[in-house]
């Protein structure tokens, strides 16, 4: 059986408004990733059970949006 692999190459030129929205979205993703990583590292250091993806989602995203420090997480597109 033969498989054909296709490869595409393209560039994206976002408008200034789109650049701001993308920067916010990627910034939020970075913060959420780092918070999740920190939660798992702390659990490992304290010999606690592994923090599941569902628990991380609750802690790092859902609960964090309700705190004043991370309320801005709710301002970006999911």
VENSULRA-V314673 format. One record per helix or strand of 3 or more residues. SS is the DSSP state (~ for helix, > for strand). FROM is the first residue (numbers start at 1). LEN is the number of residues. If there is no record, write none. Layout:
# VENSULRA-V314673
SS|FROM|LEN + SS|FROM|LEN
This chain:
# VENSULRA-V314673
~|16|30 + ~|53|13 + ~|68|8
